[in-house]
């Protein structure tokens, strides 16, 4: 089967299954579940793959909400990643419902042509992208061990070939002090909230001297229970980001020094809990990016922002860690958001509109066609097999 015939066959599968793919996107959107708790969403993805005739194993790589489907027997192995976790309060404000449905569509389409083009296709259900690092655990446990290329699409307000993916550390901070009556004997207490306040002031001052690309942000998750009690237990959730994984190590040490200063100034103690493995920076594969672009453009998508050298959007993802181990792409598929950006309620609403449904179709097609190019272009195929 040549490239054009394979692409036509893949497109036919996606068109046939499109109502089910859109239904899957809307179903995942309607049941937002947080990281490692995506029981309904993961099962919905698995059932959509089974409905298309594929065999699926759930609970793989020691993660209850991870899944894997394999089809084809070729020597070139391509993994398509599905995400389906949501965010607290704003639900699917990053459009993981679109990611999941696009991945299922690409997997079903590629399964229909895999043996004809020497391809093995894996659809990997990868939980906990929003701060849990599901792909990193799966990477460490062998999910990508013999994979030659990994891919997914991510919804965004505009079309982009990639983003400025920052390395990130997720962690909780805990200050422990001593309670006391805030009016009668405040001197008997050790104010853990003051420790957090001093730390945040220090972080604010530190930002002036951070190199471009370094970021720190967080929220207080526990700040005390009553105004007339000196708070003895205060906690916050923070993220530190940098352009590279090496830069992240330098930044995190400086950030922790701010928290140590708060503890020292107040006499409280400070401790930390890492919430996930560190996410790395991303290194997208140029050949796969170029193939994706041509395929997306053939569907009417345009990359005017990339052509104009517009600043790359900044975000973090555990797909970045995969990119350091396997040739990877993570393009951004545009949806109409009327000015909203990711992680806003308005973006959540935009992820089940006709524009979002079109992104499910186009994302699935562009990924499938890119995998077909990888299998049928002799130069690209040979490079990926040798990578």
C-alpha positions in Angstrom: 0.0 0.0 0.0 1.5 3.4 -1.0 1.3 6.6 1.1 -1.8 8.0 -0.6 -3.8 4.8 -0.4 -2.9 4.4 3.3 -3.9 8.0 4.0 -7.2 7.6 2.2 -7.9 4.4 4.1 -7.1 6.1 7.4 -9.3 9.1 6.6 -12.2 6.7 5.8 -11.9 5.1 9.2 -11.9 8.5 11.0 -14.9 9.7 9.0 -16.8 6.5 9.8 -16.0 6.7 13.5 -16.3 10.5 13.9 -19.7 10.5 15.6 -18.2 8.1 18.2 -15.1 10.2 18.6 -17.0 13.4 19.2 -19.2 11.5 21.7 -16.1 10.3 23.5 -14.7 13.9 23.6 -18.0 15.2 25.1 -18.3 12.3 27.5 -14.8 12.8 29.0 -15.5 16.6 29.1 -18.7 16.0 31.1 -17.0 13.8 33.8 -13.8 15.8 34.8 -11.6 13.7 37.0 -8.3 14.7 38.6 -4.9 13.1 38.2 -4.7 9.3 38.8 -8.4 9.3 39.5 -9.6 9.2 35.9 -11.5 5.9 36.3 -14.5 6.8 34.1 -12.5 8.7 31.5 -9.9 6.0 31.1 -12.6 3.3 30.7 -14.4 5.4 28.2 -11.2 5.7 26.1 -10.7 1.9 26.4 -14.3 1.2 25.3 -14.0 3.5 22.3 -10.9 1.6 21.2 -12.6 -1.8 21.7 -15.7 -0.6 19.8 -13.3 0.0 16.9 -12.1 -3.6 17.1 -8.9 -3.1 19.1 -7.7 -5.1 22.1 -7.1 -2.9 25.2 -5.3 -3.6 28.5 -6.3 -1.4 31.4 -4.3 -0.7 34.5 -0.9 -1.1 32.8 2.5 -0.1 34.1 1.2 -0.3 37.7 -1.1 2.7 37.2 -4.8 1.8 37.5 -5.9 4.5 35.1 -3.3 3.9 32.4 -4.1 1.8 29.4 -2.5 0.4 26.3 -3.7 -0.9 22.9 -1.4 -2.6 20.3 -2.1 -3.3 16.7 0.0 -4.2 13.7 3.2 -6.2 13.5 5.6 -3.9 11.7 9.1 -3.1 12.9 8.4 0.7 13.2 6.6 1.4 16.4 4.6 4.6 16.8 2.9 5.5 20.1 -0.1 7.9 20.1 -0.7 9.3 23.6 -4.1 10.1 25.1 -4.6 12.4 28.0 -7.8 12.6 29.9 -7.3 14.2 33.4 -8.9 17.5 34.3 -8.0 20.5 36.5 -9.5 21.4 39.9 -12.5 23.8 39.7 -12.2 24.5 35.9 -12.6 21.0 34.6 -11.3 20.3 31.1 -9.9 23.8 30.7 -6.9 22.3 28.9 -9.0 20.2 26.5 -7.7 16.8 27.4 -11.1 15.5 26.1 -10.0 16.5 22.6 -6.6 14.9 23.1 -8.2 11.6 24.2 -10.6 11.5 21.3 -7.9 12.5 18.7 -5.6 9.8 20.0 -8.3 7.2 19.7 -9.2 8.3 16.2 -5.6 8.2 15.1 -5.1 4.7 16.7 -8.2 3.3 15.0 -7.2 4.7 11.6 -3.6 3.5 11.9 -4.7 0.0 13.0 -6.5 -0.4 9.6 -3.3 0.1 7.6 -0.5 -0.8 10.0 0.4 -4.2 8.5 0.3 -2.8 5.0 2.9 -0.2 5.8 5.1 -2.1 8.2 3.9 -0.3 11.3 3.0 -1.2 14.9 0.7 1.2 16.6 0.3 1.8 20.3 -2.4 3.9 21.8 -1.2 4.8 25.3 -3.7 6.2 27.9 -1.5 8.4 30.0 -3.1 9.7 33.2 -2.1 12.6 35.4 -0.5 15.1 33.0 -1.8 18.0 35.2 0.9 17.6 37.9 1.1 13.9 38.4 3.6 12.9 35.7 1.9 9.8 34.5 4.0 9.6 31.3 7.2 9.8 33.4 6.2 6.8 35.4 5.2 5.0 32.3 8.5 5.9 30.6 10.5 4.7 33.6 8.4 1.4 33.6 9.1 0.6 29.9 6.0 1.9 28.1 8.2 3.7 25.5 11.2 1.3 25.6 10.9 0.1 22.0 8.9 3.0 20.6 10.5 4.8 17.6 8.1 7.9 17.6 5.6 9.3 20.0 2.9 11.9 19.2 -0.2 13.7 20.4 -2.0 17.0 19.7 -3.0 19.6 22.3 -5.8 22.2 21.9 -4.8 25.8 22.0 -6.4 29.1 21.0 -4.2 29.2 17.8 -2.4 26.7 15.7 1.3 26.2 16.6 3.8 23.6 15.7 5.2 23.5 19.2 5.6 25.6 22.3 8.4 26.8 24.6 8.0 23.8 27.0 9.5 24.6 30.4 10.9 22.1 32.8 8.8 22.1 36.0 8.9 20.9 39.6 5.6 20.4 41.5 5.8 20.4 45.3 3.9 21.2 48.5 5.4 23.3 51.3 4.5 22.8 55.0 5.3 25.2 57.8 4.9 24.0 61.4 4.6 26.5 64.3 2.8 26.7 67.6 -0.8 27.8 68.4 -1.5 30.6 70.8 -4.3 33.1 71.6 -3.8 35.8 69.0 -4.9 38.6 71.5 -4.1 37.3 75.0 -0.7 35.7 74.4 0.5 35.9 70.8 4.1 35.9 72.0 3.6 32.3 73.1 2.9 31.2 69.5 5.0 30.6 66.5 3.2 31.9 63.4 3.4 29.5 60.5 1.4 31.9 58.3 4.0 34.6 58.9 6.6 32.1 57.6 4.6 31.6 54.4 4.1 35.4 54.0 7.8 36.1 54.4 8.6 33.3 51.9 6.2 34.8 49.3 7.7 38.2 49.7 11.1 36.7 49.2 9.9 34.9 46.1 8.4 38.1 44.8 11.8 39.8 45.2 13.6 36.9 43.7 11.6 37.2 40.5 13.4 40.4 39.6 16.6 38.4 39.2 15.3 35.3 37.6 16.6 34.7 34.0 14.1 34.8 31.2 11.9 31.7 31.2 12.2 31.0 34.9 8.9 31.2 36.7 7.5 30.5 40.2 3.9 30.4 41.2 1.7 28.9 43.9 -1.3 29.0 46.2 -1.9 28.7 49.9 -3.8 25.5 50.5 -4.1 25.9 54.3 -3.7 29.3 56.0 -5.2 28.8 59.5 -8.7 28.1 60.9 -9.5 31.2 63.0 -8.4 34.8 63.1 -7.9 34.7 66.9 -5.6 31.7 66.8 -1.9 31.9 65.8 -1.7 29.4 62.9 0.5 26.5 63.7 0.1 24.5 60.4 0.2 26.3 57.0 0.8 24.8 53.6 1.0 25.8 50.0 1.3 24.2 46.6 4.0 25.6 44.3 5.5 25.2 40.8 9.0 26.2 39.7 9.7 26.3 36.0 12.8 26.8 33.9 13.9 26.5 30.3 15.9 23.3 30.9 16.0 20.5 33.4 19.4 21.7 34.5 18.2 25.3 35.0 15.3 23.9 37.0 17.7 22.4 39.5 19.4 25.8 40.1 16.0 27.5 40.4 14.5 25.1 42.8 17.4 25.5 45.2 16.9 29.3 45.1 13.2 28.9 45.7 13.7 26.6 48.7 16.0 29.2 50.2 13.1 31.6 50.3 11.0 29.1 52.3 14.0 28.4 54.6 14.2 32.2 55.2 10.6 32.3 56.2 11.1 29.4 58.7 14.3 31.0 60.1 12.7 34.4 60.6 9.7 33.1 62.5 11.1 30.1 64.3 8.9 27.6 62.5 10.0 24.5 60.7 9.6 23.8 57.0 9.2 20.6 55.0 8.4 19.7 51.4 6.6 17.0 49.5 7.3 16.4 45.8 4.1 15.8 44.0 5.5 14.3 40.8 8.8 13.6 39.1 10.3 16.7 37.5 9.0 17.5 34.0 11.8 18.3 31.6 12.1 20.7 28.7 10.9 19.4 25.3 13.0 18.6 22.2 10.5 18.1 19.3 11.6 16.0 16.4 12.1 18.3 13.4 11.3 15.7 10.7 8.0 14.7 12.4 7.1 18.3 13.0 7.6 19.1 9.3 5.4 16.1 8.3 2.7 17.1 10.7 2.7 20.6 9.3 2.1 19.5 5.8 -0.6 17.1 6.9 -2.4 19.8 9.0 -2.1 22.3 6.2 -3.7 19.9 3.8 -6.7 19.9 6.2 -7.0 23.7 6.0 -5.0 24.5 9.2 -2.4 27.3 9.0 0.6 28.2 11.0 0.7 32.0 10.5 1.9 32.5 14.0 4.9 30.3 13.5 5.7 31.9 10.1 5.6 35.3 11.8 8.0 34.1 14.5 5.4 35.0 17.2 6.6 34.2 20.7 6.1 30.5 21.5 3.4 29.8 24.1 4.9 28.6 27.4 3.6 25.6 29.2 4.9 22.4 30.8 4.0 18.7 30.1 5.2 15.3 30.9 5.3 14.6 27.2 8.6 16.6 27.3 10.3 13.8 29.3 9.2 11.4 26.5 10.8 13.7 23.9 14.2 13.3 25.5 14.0 9.5 25.1 12.0 9.1 21.9 11.5 11.3 18.8 8.3 13.2 19.7 5.9 15.8 18.6 3.3 17.8 20.6 1.7 20.3 18.2 -1.0 22.6 19.3 -4.3 22.3 17.4 -6.3 25.6 17.3 -9.9 25.9 18.5 -12.1 29.0 18.6 -12.1 30.3 22.1 -13.3 33.9 21.6 -10.2 35.3 23.4 -10.1 32.7 26.2 -6.9 30.9 27.1 -6.2 27.5 28.6 -7.1 27.0 32.2 -10.0 29.5 32.1 -13.7 28.5 32.5 -14.3 30.0 29.0 -11.7 27.6 27.5 -13.5 24.7 29.2 -16.7 25.7 27.4 -14.9 26.0 24.1 -13.7 22.4 24.3 -17.1 21.0 23.3 -18.0 23.4 20.5 -18.2 22.6 16.8 -14.6 24.1 16.5 -13.4 21.6 19.2 -15.2 18.7 17.4 -13.4 19.7 14.2 -10.1 19.6 16.1 -10.9 16.1 17.2 -11.2 15.1 13.5 -8.3 17.1 12.2 -6.0 16.2 15.1 -6.7 12.5 14.6 -6.2 12.8 10.8 -3.0 14.8 11.1 -1.5 12.4 13.6 -2.5 9.3 11.6 -1.1 10.8 8.4 2.1 11.8 10.1 2.6 8.3 11.3 1.9 7.0 7.8 4.6 9.4 6.5 7.0 8.1 9.1 6.3 4.5 7.9 6.4 5.2 4.2 9.1 7.8 3.7 12.3 5.8 3.4 14.6 8.5 4.8 12.3 9.3 7.8 11.6 5.7 8.5 15.3 4.7 8.4 16.3 7.6 10.8 13.6 6.7 13.3 14.5 3.0 13.2 18.1 4.0 13.9 17.3 6.6 16.6 
